[in-house]
Amino acid sequence: MYFYIFPNREYSVGACTGTLASTFAVLILHPVEAIKVRMQTAQHVGAEGGLLARSALLLRRPYAGVGPHLLQYSLLNSVRFGSYAAAQGFFQRRNASSPEALGKTDLGKRQLMLSETFACGAFSGVCIAATLHPLFAIKTHQQANRLGVAEAATRLWHGEGVRGFFRAFAAGFVRFPIALGVFFTSYEALKRLSASSQPAAGGSSDPVRPVVNFRISASGALAGIACWTSIYPLDVVQSRVIGEAVYGPQRKYPTVSGTFATLLREEGAVSFVRGYSAVLVRSGPVNALLLPANEALAPMFERVLPAS
């Protein structure tokens, strides 16, 4: 049955958990995102009135725009966690059939080496770069120019045709594999470090449980920060290329390599870390919720989904 929807069962489990975890993350954190955007575009808030009046405007309709945000984030994480789980399944099957494993029974699922985890994350990044780039192009063009989704897509189409939706396409095959390799590897490494530092089991486990949950959430937050840190200069350049509201041969930022040189010459090295603090403020809470939720949901879908 999975052939008609997902490539295999591992992918389907990861896709379902990623989609559901994304729903939780967006519904909880979208008001924070809405307030952040309104603070960044202060002209929509206005300077008149006192503190209470300005705060009321910031908090008005906290779930405005949640639909497109939820759709985009769920689709992204369906591919991200689905392809990552499929790659993990490949390594587990390969390890089970290795000469060292032959003849052994009750092997269970061996913990992957961190190098294998990085490979799984990189594969997930390749899948995202290959399938979702037009979605990122529209989103970036929309955010950079404060457009609606339809207007951003229309401008790219009328300005450059199909090529408009594939601005900086090749750079995605560098950015996403590195970012998601670092993302999943750092999360696994931090979880293992946290587990090794926990006290030995014994007595009541209830006092330990909140600490464990906090540590897993902290691992998710730090993994998100590591992910963005690893590729942030490339993300800045890619955003300039995709977000430029000029079309055709007169563009200032037509290529990624040329944009690197232009930014370094005109704005200096500081241009490659512009907006970094804002990314960290958002990335930490999102991944502190997303990764543990995805991991907690996996056993449920493992039980519910049929074997074939």
N, C-alpha and C positions, 0 to 999 in steps of 0.2 A: 504493500500500500504506500510506502514512503516514496517510491519512485515517482509517483504522480504529484507529490507535493514537495518532498525533501529528498536529497540524495540517499540518505540512510537513516537508521534509527538514532545514532549518536547526534547527527545534525538536527534531527527533529526535536530531541530533548533539549539541546542547547538553544535552538531557536525559540521554543516555547518558554523556557525559563527566562531568556533574554527579553522577550516581548513582555511577559508579565512583570518582571522586575523593572523594566522601563516604565510601565504604567504606574507602578508604585512611586518610582522616583519622580516622574513628571508631576503627578497629582500632588505630591507633598512639596516639591521644590519649585513648581512653576510660579507661585506668588513671589518668591524671592527673585526669580529671574525677571518678572514683570516690574518689580520695584527697582531693580538694578538698571533696567533699560530706561525707565522713566527718570531716574536720577541722572543718567548719562545724557538724556535729551531734556535738559532742564527747562527749555522753552515751553514744554508741554505742561509743566507744573506751574510756572509763573512765580514771580517774586512778591505778588500782593498777598495780603493776609498774614496772619500770625503763623506760628509753628504748627498749631493744631489744624489750621486750614490747609497748609501745605502737606501735612501728613495725611489728611483725609483724601487729598487728591492722589497721593502716591498709593494709598491702599484701595482706591476705588476700582471695582471690577478686577480683582486679583487674578481671575482665571480667563481674562480676555486673551484670545489667541492660543488657548491651550490645545485646540484641535490639531492645527498644523504641527505644533511642537511635539505632540504625542505621536502623531503619525510618522514623522521623520525619525524621531528617536527610537521608536519601536522597530521600524524597518532597519535602521542601522544596527541595533543590538540583536535583531533576529539573525542577520548575516554574521555579525561579529562573534556572538557566542555559539551559533550553530556551526560555523566553519571551524571554530576553535575546538569544539567538542568532537567534530568529525576527525580532525587531525589527531586529537588525543586517542580516539578509538583506533586509528591506524597504528600509532606507536604501541598501544597496548597489545594489539593483535600480532604485530611484528615481534614484540618482546616475548609473547607467549609461545611463538613458533620458533624461537631461536634455539640453537643446539644446547645451550645451557639450561633451557626450560624443559626440553623434551624428557619425558619419563617422570616428571614431577607432577604431583596432584595438589589440588586445593591451593592454587597459586594466587587466586584473587586478582585484584588490579594493583600492579606494581606502581609505586610512586615514580613518576617520570623524573628523569634528570632535568636540571634547569636548562641545559642546552636543548633538550627535546621540547621543553615548555616554550622556550624562545622560538623554536622552529614552528610550533603550533600557532603562536601569536603572529609570527611573520606570515604564515599561510592565511590566517584570518585577515591580515592587512591586505594581502594580494587580492583576496576575494572582494573586499570592500572597494579597493581601488578599481577593480575591473567592472564592478556592477553598479556602484552608487555614485560615481563621479558627477553625472549630470545633476543629481540632487544636491550635492555639495556646491556645485557651481551656481545654481539658482539661489540657494540659501546665502552664500557669501555675497553674491551680487545684490541680493535683497537687503542684507544687513548693512553693507557698505554704503548703499545709496538711499537707505530708508524707503524702500519700495514695497509694494505688495508682492505676493508670490507670483500672481499672474502677470503683473507689470514687469517684474524682473525677467521672467521667462520670455515675455514678448520682446523686450528690448534686446536680449541676447539673440533671439531668433531673427528679428529684423535687421539687427546690426551685423551679424556674422553667420547666420544660418546654423547648421548643425555644429559647426566648429565652435560656436559660442558656448555650447554646453560642455565642451571638452577643453576649455582653457586650462593650461598647466596639468594636463592629463598624465603625462609621463612622470611628473614629480610625485604624483600620488603613489606610484609604485616604489618610491623611496620612502616617502613620509609614513604611510600607513604600516608597512611591514616593520619598520624600525619602531614606530610608536607602540604598536600592539605587542611586538616582541618584548619590549621593555615593560609594558603595562602588565602583561600576564606573568612574566618572569619575576618582576619585583614583588608582585602580590604573593606569588607562591613562596618566594624566598623569605618575605617578611612573616608570612603565616608559619613557616617552619621554624624560623627563629623564635617566634612568639611561643610556639608549642614546646620548644626545647627549654624555654626559660620558665615554664609553668611548674609549680610544685607537684610532686608525685601524688597520684590519686590515693585517696584514703579519707575515711570519714564522710561527712556530708558534702555533696558536690554543689549544693546551692550557693554558698558564698563565692565559689569560684566562677560560676556561670556568667554573672554580669561582667567580670574582668575579661573572660574569654571573648564575649561578644564585643566589648569595647576594643580589644586588641585586633579582632578581625576587621572591625570598622576602620580602625586607625591604619591597618595594612591597606585597605582599599583606598583610603584618602591619600596615603603616601604613594601608592602605585599610580594613582591619577596624576599626582604632581610630577612623579618621575617620567611618566608618559609624555606629558606636555613639555617638560624641560628638555627631553631628548631631541625634540624636533621643532622647538618653538621658532628659531630663526627661519627655518624652511616654511613654517606655517605663515609667518609674517609675509614672506616673499610671495607665497602662493595666494594669499589674500589680496595683495596688491595687484597681481596679475589678473585674478578672477574678478575682483571688485571694481576694476577701472571702468568708469562710465564713458569710455571712448571706444569706438568700434572701427575696425578696418586698419589700413596701413598707417594711419596717423597716431596709433596708440603709443604711449610713452613706455608702457610695460608689456611688450609683446611676448617675451620669453622669460623663463625663470632665471637662467644664467645671466641674461642682460639686466634683469631687475636687481639681482644681487649686486652687480657692479654699480648700477645707478644709485641704489640706496647707500652703498658704502661711500661713494664719491660725493653725493649731495647731502646726505644726512648723517653720515658717520656710523660707527658700529652700534651706537645707542639705538638706532632705528630697529635693530633686530631683536630687541627686548621690550619694545614699546607695547604696553598693555599686558605685560607678563603678570603683574600683581593681580589684575582683575581676573585673569584666567585661573590663578591659583585659588582665589577666594571661592570661585564657583566649582572648580574641579574637585577640591577636597570633599565638600559635603555630598556632591553627586555620587562619587565613587565610594564614599563611606557607606552609602545606602545601597547602591546598585550591585556591587560585587557580592557582599554578604547575602543580599536578597536572592540573587541569581543562584548562589551556592546552596542556600537553604531550600529553594524550590526544586532543585534537581532530583532529590530522592522521590518526591511526589510524582513527577512526570516519569521517572524510571519505573515506578510501580504501575502507573495508569496506562502508559502507552504499550500496545502489544509488541511482541518480539519480532513480528514480520508483517 
